[in-house]
């Protein structure tokens, strides 16, 4: 009797997440998959086949954009980690009480503003008539206006900026759970700052590092706004290409195939990352 | 360097925090191979003292020498001391072997040599062949021994222990006391042990320093600290004691006549305590110094004998005791030997308490402070 009631409760609680998964994620993907394996022969004339996927591999622009997106995203993830780790370590281990809360909040405050507005902020700083350009000119370091937008560096800056919070938060959480006495024990046993970082802090923070990296990588790979705004027309970001297929070219079939390739790529990179770091998904997500 | 230096010397060690003095002019020596305990209530400054010895905090003033070499300004990773942390601080991301080998790896010892020495030290603490296990696969007592092995493999001059038995259950704690003492004898290393548990300190130590409010109240062997407490704090903190607030009515050499605030008269032979008539004192009397007798007899001459009624019997095996309410209304705790004829003692029985004037300790109330 009791177990029946608790089972009912379990299914009731499960229902929203199941609905969410089925209606908003699984069904659209099945639809997209069906579209992606339909080859267009003529108006309203379709044939099932993997033509859209082969088109991707036969056209260098497509797979090169694809590879470029992946490599840039990995690079952005690495940069975010390198920048985020010291920030997280400082917040988690070297500050106490109020300072900690304030610093943590300061990391979050930029995220109260929409991503679009924040990206425009970067455009104001970096464009030809922008703040940096004017500053360099007034200091006499350059003779004319400098365009700092519309290149890969600008994209990278934008990607790191938009995703660093998602690295810092899981890192602060895992580093917070590292007992200070472990670090002290490391010093006491003759460890140096580097060896303690390598043997004690990083192994402990590994689940946080991995979950932060997964989130940042996914966000970068799927980012549309930042590469388009900061990288311009030629940013060659794969999401931009999907957009073009769907909206400009009205080629939903190829667009859907691209969508699935992106899904496959991100899963593959995450899988490889987990294998390389010796972590499992359940361990990583369970702890952070 | 000669062997005449004690392993650890502290000279007028002071640690000021912004709002209070955590450690106040502490001086002591710990000779090679001895077990030294620092006993005090929480907040007495013993942890700060230990952290200064290990190097995590630097003293405001004073000197700290290990084997005759000053350690002021030497970082913790360069000091010949190792520390067993309160919660042991074993690295959960490493297996036992890597934990124990950590210090050796930092010194750049070769892999094969590390493996050999780790096995050796694990064997010495009675845990051979656990290298490959994870930390969470060991029991509390085993973790304790691994933590000690992790320090001892580095052959430190001094091993510091920060209440490592606090987290264990009672049975295991009793067992580990004996084991720690045996390990100390086995390694013949100087141990400095801090604790708030007097029984740990009394059982294991060669010498005990009793610490209160940043100062050392007394340093001495366990029996000295127990039987000849130097201050009222030591008398009250170490071991059980009946405490009476009293007033001296007359002093005749070292023989004092007192009357407690409850109104009981007593005679005390207080050698060393220079008290005059009219002064207020605190009297400490161990429960085991008091004898229960059924009737007052003539050979009680010179003893303090008073009639009373048993208020309650606290049976605790060999540590059983009774509280007796004496005729003046004061409560006295008396140890109850399990061999005597008092095994059947019950609440409400009339008894006499008897104790020798030399068995009580008394201290000037002004000196005792609170």
Interface residues (C-beta under 8 A of the other chain):
Chain A: X179 X181 X182 X184 X185 X186 X187 X188 X189 X190 X191 X192 X195 X199 X200 X203 X204 X206
Chain B: X54 X55 X56 X75 X76 X77 X78 X81 X82 X83 X85 X86 X87 X89 X91 X92 X93 X94 X102 X103 X105 X106 X107 X150 X151 X154
